[in-house]
Amino acid sequence: MDAAEFRKRGKEMVDYIADYLEKIDKRQVFPDVEPGYLRPLIPDCAPQDPENFEDVFKDIEKIIMPGVTHWHSPYFFAYFPAASSFPALLADMLCGGIGCVGFSWAASPACTELETVVLDWLGKMINLPEEFLAGKDGRGGGVIQGSASEATLMSLLAARTKTIRRVQSEKPELTEAEIMGRLVAYASDQAHSSVERAALIGGVKIKNVPSDEKFTVCGSTLKKVLEEDKAAGLIPFFFCATLGTTPCCSFDKLLELGPICNKENIWMHIDAAYAGSAFICPEFRHLLNGVEFADSFNFNPHKWLLVNFDCSAMWVKKRSDLTGAFKLEPLYLQHHHQESGLVTDYRHWQIPLGRRFRSLKLWFVLRMYGVTGLQEHIRKHVELSHQFEHLVLQDERFEICAEVILGLVCFRLKGHIHQYALADGAVGVDWTVQLKLIMILCSYILLRMNMIIKL
């Protein structure tokens, strides 16, 4: 394919994508296929000779689309929102076209410097404390990770290194292995599973801190758990606070938790993967109060800020905490600009060495929507959630089971599960009744959400 054909085929692909998104509501949301559906549809081996673009293009609808779950459909109600927009898609095209691998400043200066600047833009939009911004000579700064899971893992590993070095300076008789065996991380029992996975990868213990009746973690509960573990000889070193939990969008009490973590030399990371986008609206910014106590903070613009996956924004108060844990300088990655002190090499801030030019899509979206346009987008979704909450409350069969704060509405059928006694005295569930209830619930969701969409 030469440049001339690329122009032609590129326009065809843009038209195809635009048509797909405009008519996505006509497609079945979840594919009607069984596992292994695709293998019989394609050859066992790659083609020996080149194929033409028309044949490849035809197979998109024939082979790929039948197995696609359409996340952007207005009838897609599973998981988190999958934000996207035409400006972000165009920026991703440019990213692919430039094709840089931004493992260092010298590998592509614009890739590094634009990321630093737009993360400062985004940080100012949510009114992050100055300490988290890079500025011209700041100690903190932002970086784009692939997901919130990566941000949590990076924070935990940096906290682990920092704590081991501190304890070794205080108790030189302890080996690194002995310290590792005593380290313990903490998170709410409502926290995302990625926090537990980070601890698993990091080789440290992790404990769930019980949440209260509103599904939040408060300071007194954390303090009690810490006292028990310290008395047992453990070394608390990391706490992941969640703003907007996955099960019910609850918010841990940062203003209570932060001072405790600071006093106990515990790294506090804040995971606001979904909810963080809402903090660009002044009326929701109070949910972030207490971030000044944190060491790191993360949210995903690819969830709710019209930036397509992957784009997870992470900020640290002290960049040296990250670079001090992961910095390696092989000869082939060194360049003379490092000596100026003005260069950021993001390979020291992440798991992989290379990275895509992801800041382009964030830059496009922030410029083409502006702060006010993105605020309108967030507010509309929150308004819709409260409309849906109102509809649920009008039906006596259902109840709201968690406070509706942003765009998530948690509701359930009232009453108890129908059970029956087994011959041996055990209790079983009447699944016939349950199936009927589930069918009612699904019908209710579809009916109500269709009403909201039409509004």
C-alpha positions in Angstrom: 0.0 0.0 0.0 1.5 3.3 -1.1 0.6 6.8 0.1 -2.0 7.3 -2.7 -3.9 4.1 -1.8 -3.5 4.9 1.9 -5.3 8.2 1.4 -8.2 6.4 -0.4 -8.5 3.5 2.1 -8.0 5.9 5.0 -11.1 7.9 3.9 -13.0 4.7 3.5 -12.1 3.6 7.0 -13.1 6.9 8.5 -16.4 6.7 6.8 -16.9 3.1 8.1 -16.1 4.1 11.7 -18.4 7.2 11.5 -21.2 5.0 10.1 -20.6 2.4 12.8 -20.9 4.9 15.6 -23.9 6.7 14.1 -25.8 3.5 13.7 -24.4 1.5 16.6 -27.9 1.5 18.3 -29.1 -0.8 15.6 -26.5 -3.5 16.4 -27.1 -6.2 19.0 -25.1 -5.1 22.0 -23.7 -8.5 23.1 -22.6 -10.9 20.3 -24.6 -14.1 19.8 -21.5 -16.3 19.4 -20.0 -19.2 21.3 -16.4 -19.4 22.5 -14.1 -20.4 19.6 -16.5 -19.0 17.0 -13.7 -17.2 15.1 -11.2 -20.0 14.4 -13.3 -21.8 11.8 -13.9 -18.6 9.9 -10.2 -17.9 9.1 -7.4 -20.0 7.7 -5.1 -21.9 10.0 -2.0 -20.0 8.7 -1.2 -16.5 7.5 -1.5 -16.0 3.7 1.6 -16.8 1.7 0.8 -14.2 -0.9 -0.6 -10.6 -0.3 -4.3 -10.1 -0.2 -6.1 -6.9 -1.4 -7.6 -4.4 0.9 -11.2 -5.1 -0.4 -11.1 -8.7 0.9 -9.7 -7.6 4.3 -12.3 -4.8 4.5 -15.2 -7.2 3.8 -14.1 -9.5 6.6 -14.6 -6.8 9.2 -18.4 -7.3 9.0 -18.1 -11.0 8.2 -15.7 -12.1 10.9 -14.9 -9.3 13.4 -18.2 -7.5 14.0 -20.2 -10.7 14.9 -17.9 -11.1 17.9 -17.8 -7.5 19.1 -19.4 -6.3 22.2 -20.5 -2.7 21.4 -19.4 -0.7 24.4 -20.6 2.6 22.9 -24.2 1.4 22.3 -26.8 3.4 24.2 -28.1 -0.1 25.4 -24.7 -1.1 26.9 -25.3 -1.1 30.7 -22.3 -3.3 31.8 -19.1 -2.1 33.5 -17.9 1.5 33.4 -18.5 4.1 30.7 -16.1 3.7 27.8 -15.5 7.3 26.8 -14.6 8.2 23.2 -15.0 11.1 20.8 -14.1 11.9 17.2 -11.3 14.3 18.3 -9.7 11.5 20.4 -10.0 9.1 17.5 -8.3 11.5 15.1 -5.5 12.1 17.6 -5.0 8.3 17.9 -4.6 8.2 14.1 -1.9 10.8 14.3 -0.3 8.9 17.2 -0.2 5.7 15.0 1.1 7.7 12.1 4.0 9.3 14.0 4.8 5.9 15.5 7.3 7.1 18.0 8.3 4.9 21.0 8.7 7.5 23.7 11.0 5.7 26.2 13.1 8.9 26.7 12.9 12.6 26.0 15.4 12.2 23.1 13.3 9.5 21.5 10.7 12.1 20.8 10.8 15.4 22.8 7.2 16.4 21.9 5.9 13.1 23.2 7.4 13.8 26.6 6.9 17.5 26.9 3.2 17.5 25.7 2.4 14.9 28.3 4.0 16.9 31.1 2.0 20.0 30.1 -1.4 18.4 29.5 -1.2 16.6 32.8 -0.6 19.9 34.4 -3.6 21.3 32.5 -5.7 18.4 33.8 -4.4 18.7 37.3 -5.4 22.4 37.4 -8.9 21.5 36.0 -9.5 19.4 39.1 -7.7 21.9 41.4 -4.9 19.5 42.5 -2.5 21.0 45.0 0.5 22.7 43.4 2.8 19.9 44.8 1.4 17.4 42.3 2.1 19.6 39.2 5.3 19.6 37.3 5.4 23.3 36.4 8.8 24.5 35.3 10.8 23.0 38.1 8.3 21.2 40.4 9.1 18.1 42.4 5.9 16.4 41.5 4.1 15.8 38.2 1.8 13.7 36.1 2.2 10.7 33.8 -0.2 8.8 31.6 -0.4 5.1 32.5 -2.3 2.5 30.6 -4.8 1.8 33.4 -5.6 2.5 37.0 -4.2 -0.9 37.8 -0.8 0.2 36.5 -1.0 3.4 38.6 -1.8 1.4 41.7 1.0 -1.1 41.1 3.6 1.7 40.5 2.5 3.4 43.7 2.7 0.3 45.7 6.1 -0.7 44.4 7.5 2.8 45.0 6.1 2.8 48.5 7.7 -0.6 49.1 11.1 0.6 48.1 10.8 3.8 50.1 9.7 1.9 53.2 12.5 -0.7 52.9 15.1 2.0 52.7 13.7 3.9 55.6 13.4 0.8 57.9 16.9 -0.3 57.0 18.3 3.1 58.0 16.4 2.8 61.3 17.1 -0.9 62.0 20.2 -1.9 60.0 20.1 -5.4 61.7 17.0 -6.3 59.6 17.6 -7.7 56.1 15.5 -6.7 53.1 13.9 -10.1 53.1 12.9 -9.8 56.8 11.4 -6.3 56.1 9.5 -7.6 53.1 8.0 -10.4 55.2 6.5 -7.8 57.6 5.2 -5.3 55.1 1.5 -5.0 54.8 -0.7 -2.9 52.5 -4.4 -1.9 53.1 -7.5 -1.1 51.1 -11.2 -0.9 51.6 -13.2 -4.1 51.4 -14.9 -2.2 48.5 -11.7 -1.5 46.7 -11.1 -2.7 43.1 -9.5 -6.1 42.8 -6.5 -4.5 41.1 -5.3 -3.3 44.5 -5.1 -6.9 45.7 -3.4 -7.9 42.4 -0.8 -5.1 42.9 0.1 -6.6 46.3 0.3 -10.1 44.8 2.8 -8.8 42.2 4.6 -6.8 44.8 5.0 -9.8 47.1 3.5 -8.2 50.1 0.6 -8.9 52.4 -2.7 -6.9 52.0 -5.6 -6.5 54.3 -9.1 -5.3 53.7 -10.3 -2.5 56.0 -14.0 -2.9 56.8 -16.3 -0.2 55.4 -19.2 1.3 57.2 -22.9 1.3 56.4 -22.3 3.8 53.6 -19.6 1.6 52.2 -16.8 4.0 53.1 -13.6 3.6 55.2 -13.2 6.0 58.1 -10.2 7.0 60.1 -11.1 5.2 63.3 -11.4 1.8 61.5 -8.0 2.2 59.8 -6.4 3.3 63.0 -7.6 0.2 64.8 -6.3 -2.2 62.1 -2.9 -0.4 62.1 -2.5 -0.6 65.9 -3.3 -4.3 65.8 -0.8 -5.0 63.1 2.0 -2.9 64.5 1.5 -4.7 67.8 2.0 -8.0 65.9 5.3 -6.8 64.5 4.0 -5.9 61.0 5.1 -2.8 59.1 2.1 -0.9 57.5 3.4 0.9 54.4 0.7 1.5 51.9 -3.0 2.4 51.9 -5.2 2.7 48.8 -8.1 5.0 49.3 -10.9 4.8 46.8 -13.0 7.7 45.5 -16.0 6.2 43.6 -15.8 2.4 44.4 -16.7 -0.1 41.7 -19.6 -1.7 43.5 -21.5 1.4 44.6 -19.5 4.6 43.9 -18.8 5.3 47.6 -16.0 7.6 48.8 -13.5 6.9 51.5 -13.0 9.7 54.0 -9.7 11.3 53.0 -9.8 14.0 55.6 -9.7 11.3 58.3 -7.5 8.8 56.6 -4.8 11.2 55.2 -3.4 12.5 58.6 -3.2 9.0 59.9 -1.2 7.8 56.9 1.1 10.8 57.1 1.7 10.2 60.8 2.4 6.5 60.3 4.7 7.0 57.3 2.2 5.1 55.1 2.0 6.0 51.4 -1.5 7.0 50.6 -2.6 6.4 47.0 -6.0 7.6 45.8 -7.8 5.5 43.2 -10.5 7.7 41.6 -10.6 5.7 38.3 -14.2 6.5 37.4 -15.2 9.4 39.7 -12.1 11.5 39.1 -13.4 13.0 35.9 -16.3 14.6 37.8 -13.9 16.7 39.8 -13.6 19.1 36.9 -17.0 20.4 38.0 -16.7 22.7 41.1 -19.9 21.2 42.7 -18.2 17.8 42.9 -14.6 18.9 43.8 -15.3 18.6 47.5 -15.2 14.8 47.0 -11.5 15.2 46.5 -10.9 17.2 49.7 -8.0 15.5 51.5 -6.0 14.8 48.4 -3.3 17.1 49.9 -2.4 14.2 52.3 -1.8 11.8 49.4 1.4 10.7 47.9 -0.2 9.7 44.5 -3.5 10.2 42.8 -5.0 8.6 39.7 -8.2 8.7 37.6 -9.1 7.5 34.1 -10.0 10.1 31.4 -10.8 7.1 29.2 -13.7 6.3 31.5 -15.7 9.5 31.5 -13.8 12.4 29.8 -14.3 11.5 26.1 -10.7 10.2 25.7 -10.7 6.7 24.2 -8.8 3.8 25.9 -6.0 3.8 27.1 -5.4 7.0 29.0 -5.0 6.8 32.8 -3.8 10.0 34.5 -1.5 9.6 37.5 0.2 12.3 39.6 2.8 12.0 42.3 3.8 14.5 44.9 7.5 13.6 44.7 8.7 12.3 41.4 11.9 11.1 43.1 9.8 8.5 44.9 9.1 6.8 41.5 12.4 7.4 39.8 14.3 6.4 42.9 12.6 3.0 42.8 12.8 2.2 39.1 15.6 4.3 37.6 18.1 2.4 35.4 20.5 4.2 33.0 22.0 1.7 30.4 24.4 3.4 28.0 22.1 3.1 25.0 19.4 5.2 26.8 21.7 8.0 28.0 21.8 11.4 26.3 23.5 14.6 27.1 20.3 16.6 27.8 19.8 14.6 31.0 22.5 16.7 32.7 20.5 19.9 32.3 18.0 18.7 34.9 15.1 19.8 32.7 14.5 16.4 31.1 11.7 14.0 32.2 12.2 10.4 31.1 8.9 8.7 31.6 10.3 5.2 31.4 11.2 5.7 35.1 7.6 6.3 35.9 6.0 3.1 34.4 6.3 -0.6 34.0 7.2 -0.9 30.3 10.2 0.8 28.7 8.4 2.2 25.6 5.2 4.2 25.4 2.8 5.6 22.8 2.2 9.3 22.1 -1.0 9.1 24.3 -1.0 12.8 25.3 -2.1 13.8 21.8 -5.7 12.5 22.3 -5.9 14.2 25.6 -4.6 17.4 24.1 -7.1 17.2 21.2 -10.1 16.6 23.5 -9.2 19.3 26.0 -8.8 21.9 23.2 -11.9 20.9 21.2 -14.3 20.5 24.0 -12.9 23.0 26.5 -13.4 22.8 30.2 -17.0 24.0 29.9 -17.9 21.4 27.3 -16.5 18.6 29.4 -18.3 19.9 32.4 -21.6 19.8 30.5 -20.9 16.2 29.5 -20.4 15.2 33.2 -23.4 17.1 34.5 -25.7 15.6 31.9 -24.7 12.1 33.0 -25.2 12.9 36.7 -28.6 14.5 35.8 -29.6 11.3 34.0 -28.6 9.1 37.0 -30.9 11.2 39.3 -33.7 10.9 36.8 -33.3 7.2 36.8 -33.2 7.2 40.7 -36.5 9.0 40.7 -38.1 6.5 38.4 -36.9 3.6 40.6 -38.3 5.2 43.7 -41.7 5.5 42.0 -41.9 1.7 41.8 -42.6 0.0 45.1 -41.0 -3.2 44.0 -37.5 -1.7 44.1 -35.3 0.2 46.5 -32.1 2.3 46.2 -29.4 0.6 48.2 -26.5 3.1 48.0 -26.5 6.9 47.8 -26.6 8.2 44.3 -23.7 10.7 44.0 -22.5 10.7 40.4 -23.6 8.5 37.5 -24.1 5.1 39.2 -27.5 4.0 40.5 -27.5 0.9 42.7 -31.0 -0.6 43.2 -32.5 -3.9 44.0 -35.7 -5.8 44.4 -37.4 -5.6 47.8 -38.1 -8.6 49.9 -36.3 -11.8 50.7 -35.0 -14.6 48.5 -37.5 -17.4 48.2 -36.2 -20.5 49.8 -37.3 -24.0 50.4 -36.3 -26.7 52.9 -34.5 -29.8 51.7 -35.1 -33.2 53.1 -31.8 -33.2 55.1 -32.7 -29.9 56.7 -30.6 -27.7 54.5 -32.0 -24.7 52.7 -32.1 -24.3 48.9 -33.0 -21.4 46.7 -36.1 -21.6 44.5 -34.4 -20.7 41.3 -37.7 -20.7 39.3 -38.9 -17.8 41.4 -35.5 -16.1 41.2 -35.4 -16.4 37.4 -38.8 -14.7 37.2 -37.5 -11.9 39.4 -34.4 -11.5 37.3 -36.5 -11.3 34.1 -38.6 -8.6 35.7 -35.5 -6.7 36.7 -34.0 -6.9 33.2 -37.2 -5.8 31.6 -37.4 -2.9 34.1 -33.9 -1.7 33.3 -34.5 -1.7 29.6 -37.8 0.1 29.9 -36.5 2.8 32.2 -33.3 3.4 30.4 -35.1 3.7 27.1 -37.2 6.4 28.7 -34.1 8.2 30.0 -32.4 8.0 26.6 -35.4 9.6 24.9 -35.4 12.4 27.5 
